[in-house]
Amino acid sequence: MNQIPSHSQMPTFVKNESNTKPLLFQHPTTSEMRRSRLAQFKADAKDFALFIVFAICAWLLITLLLTAFFGG
């Protein structure tokens, strides 16, 4: 079965136009890039809470290791 596919259904285009136009990408405005104060406060509170948890765990681990090494 040596059949050659027929491409007669292919549309013909007038000219080859690119779809990349300057309107497709626009830089965000400064108001779009700015975070709200509530979102910034929530992010800062979350970071602070994670830092406190990490600091307490590190302090506890160092204390336990020093007590195990030097005796208590």
For each residue, the residues with C-beta under 8 A, 3 or more apart:
1:
2:
3:
4:
5:
6: 9
7: 10
8:
9: 6
10: 7
11:
12:
13: 16
14:
15:
16: 13
17:
18: 21
19: 24
20: 24
21: 18 24
22: 25
23: 26
24: 19 20 21
25: 22
26: 23
27:
28: 32 33
29: 32 33
30: 33 34
31: 34
32: 28 29
33: 28 29 30
34: 30 31
35: 39 40 43
36: 39 40
37: 40 41
38: 41 42
39: 35 36 42 43
40: 35 36 37 43 44
41: 37 38 44 45
42: 38 39 45 46
43: 35 39 40 46 47
44: 40 41 47 48
45: 41 42 48 49
46: 42 43 49 50
47: 43 44 50 51
48: 44 45 51 52
49: 45 46 52 53
50: 46 47 53 54
51: 47 48 54 55
52: 48 49 55 56
53: 49 50 56 57
54: 50 51 57 58
55: 51 52 58 59
56: 52 53 59 60
57: 53 54 60 61
58: 54 55 61 62
59: 55 56 62 63
60: 56 57 63 64
61: 57 58 64 65
62: 58 59 65 66
63: 59 60 66 67
64: 60 61 67 68
65: 61 62 68 69
66: 62 63 69 70
67: 63 64 70 71 72
68: 64 65
69: 65 66
70: 66 67
71: 67
72: 67
